[in-house]
């Protein structure tokens, strides 16, 4: 989990100067280790399209949203994806493994545990980020 590729991708997602706004960490085939799988610039929708129903994957995403009519906020979400077709023994490793992932992908406002792509609706994620962010300049309208 502690690799230069993951650190570089994490820094890129967090940087306002880099277009990369998500990263995906997953099993390295043939090992019991996880590593950087993909990165992208297409936001949450693109990230969701890369999730595999037969895998455990960890995603880190930068989400920008309107704070009010004149400003925007940037927040980060950690997504723990356990696809519905993931093998039971693989699912069993998630509780320990996710602790290691959270140490590396440490700066996030919310954690989203998901097993279905409908769990990752952008409006719902933004609403949760707003609530986690403290002041709500949108009058509770999400």
N, C-alpha and C positions, 0 to 999 in steps of 0.2 A: 504493500500500500504506500509505503514511503519511497516514492520514486521521483526523479527529476521531471519526468513527463507529466506526472500528476500535479506537481508543484507549479510547473510552468503553465499548465492549463488553468489551474485555480487562480493564479495571478492574472491571467488573461481575462477570465470571466469577471474578476473583481475590478479590472482596470477600465476607467472611463475612456481611455485612449485606444482601446482594442475593441474591434467589432465582435469578437467572440463573446457570446452571452450564455452559453451552456456547455457543460461537459458531462460525459458519461463514463462511469467506472464499472467494470464487469469482470467476470472470470476470464483469466488467461487460459485459452484452451490447452489441455494436457497438464495443467498444474492445479494446485489448490490455492493459488494466489489470485489476487485481483489487480488489475492495472487499467490504465487509461484505454478506453474503447473508442470514443469519438468526441469531437467538439463541433460546435456549429455557431452560426450567426443568425439563425432564423427564429430564435425565441422559443417559447414554450411549445408552440404548435409543432415546430420541427423536431424538438426533443421528443415529444410524445410519439411522433411517427417512428422514432428509432427504438422504442421500447419493445422488448421481446417477451411474449407471453410464456415462454419456457425458461426464462432466466430470472435471476436476482440481479438487479442493476441499481447503482447509486448515481443519482443525477444532482448536479448543482447548477442553478439557473439564476441569472440576473434578470429581474423583472422591473421594468420602468412603468410608472403609471402616473396619471394626472393627479396632483395633490389638490389643486383647485384650478380655476380658469387660467391662472398665470404661472403655475409652477408644476414641476414634476418631482417625483421621488424615485429613488432606486433602492430596491430591497433584494435580498437573496433568500432563496428557498433550497432546502435539501430535500430531495425526493428519494424515499426508499421504496423501490419497485420490486414486488414479488409477484411475478407473472402467475396467472391462474394455473398454468400447466407446469410449474416448477416442481421438480422432484422433492419429495418429503424430506429426504436427508439433506438436500441443499437448503431448504427452508430452515432447517434446524440450526444451521450455522449463522443465520442472520443476526440473532441477538448479540452474539459475541463480536462478529465481524463489523456490525454497524457502529459499535463503540469505537473501533479503530478508525473507521471512515470519518466519524464525527470529530476525531482528534485532528485529522488532516483538513477536512472541509469544515472548519470550525465556525466561521462567521456567517451565520444565517439567522434570519428573523423567525422563520417557521420551518418545521419538519412536516412533510406530507408522506404518510404511509399509504401506498396505493397498490392495488392488484388488478384494477380495471382502468382502462384509459379514460373512462368517464369520471374517475376520481380526480382527474387533472384538468378540469375546466378552468380556463384562464380567468373568467369572472370570479369564480369561487376562490382561486388562489389570490387574486388581487384583494378581494374582500378580507381574507385572512391576514394578508400582509398589512393592510390598513389597520386592522384591529391590533395587530402585534406591534405596530409602529407608534402607538400612543395617540397623539392628536389626530382627530379625524376631521379634516377640513371639508368633508363632503356631506356633512349632516347625517351620517349613518346610512347613506344611500349606497354604500359599497363602492 
